[in-house]
Amino acid sequence: MTKSYLLYRCGGEGALTPVMIFSADSEEEAREAPTWLRKHHPKNELLHLGPGEFFEIIEQDKCSQEEWDEAQMKLKAGNAQGSKT
């Protein structure tokens, strides 16, 4: 069953930056998403990790609605400001 996931980029000081929301058919496919996204969107700087950074993937059903909505707002604001994808 296809589910929605939120991809975060996590920084060294606990900072969470929402990168994108995507759909995947399984948890395994969701874990492969950052690699696939980097390959297909090489100019998106959020998909390239620096030292001490990592990705966190959260399934929509395991995320509070408040957190999900806040991440969507941040993503929309970033796209309105011309973020690179």
C-alpha positions in Angstrom: 0.0 0.0 0.0 1.4 3.4 -1.0 2.0 5.7 2.0 3.3 9.3 2.3 6.6 10.1 4.0 8.3 13.2 5.2 12.1 13.4 4.5 14.0 15.5 7.0 17.7 16.6 6.8 19.0 16.5 10.4 21.9 18.8 11.4 24.6 18.4 14.0 22.7 20.6 16.6 19.4 18.7 16.3 18.0 21.0 13.6 15.4 19.4 11.4 14.9 20.7 7.9 12.0 19.3 5.9 13.3 18.4 2.4 10.2 17.0 0.8 7.1 14.8 1.1 7.0 11.7 -1.1 5.1 8.5 -1.6 6.5 5.0 -1.5 5.0 1.5 -1.6 7.1 0.2 1.3 9.4 1.2 4.1 12.3 -0.3 2.1 11.4 1.9 -0.9 11.2 4.9 1.4 14.7 4.3 2.8 16.0 4.2 -0.8 14.3 7.6 -1.6 17.2 9.9 -0.6 19.6 8.1 -3.0 17.1 8.1 -5.8 16.2 11.8 -5.2 19.9 12.8 -5.2 20.4 11.1 -8.5 17.3 12.7 -10.1 17.6 16.2 -8.5 21.4 16.8 -8.2 21.0 20.5 -7.9 18.9 20.3 -4.7 21.4 21.2 -2.0 19.2 19.8 0.7 19.8 16.3 -0.6 23.5 16.5 -0.1 24.7 15.9 3.4 27.5 17.6 5.2 29.6 16.2 8.0 27.5 15.0 10.9 24.2 15.3 9.0 21.8 12.5 8.2 18.3 12.0 6.8 15.3 11.0 8.8 12.2 9.6 7.1 8.9 9.7 8.9 5.7 7.9 7.8 2.7 10.2 7.8 0.7 7.8 10.0 3.5 7.9 12.6 3.8 11.7 12.6 1.6 14.1 14.5 -0.8 16.1 12.3 0.7 19.3 13.7 4.3 18.3 12.7 3.1 17.2 9.2 1.3 20.5 8.6 4.2 22.6 9.9 6.6 20.7 7.5 4.2 21.3 4.6 4.1 25.0 5.4 7.9 25.2 5.5 8.2 23.4 2.2 5.7 25.6 0.5 7.4 28.7 1.9 10.8 27.4 0.7 9.4 26.8 -2.8 7.8 30.2 -2.9 11.3 31.7 -2.2 12.8 29.9 -5.1 14.6 26.9 -3.5 16.5 24.7 -5.9 15.0 21.3 -6.8 
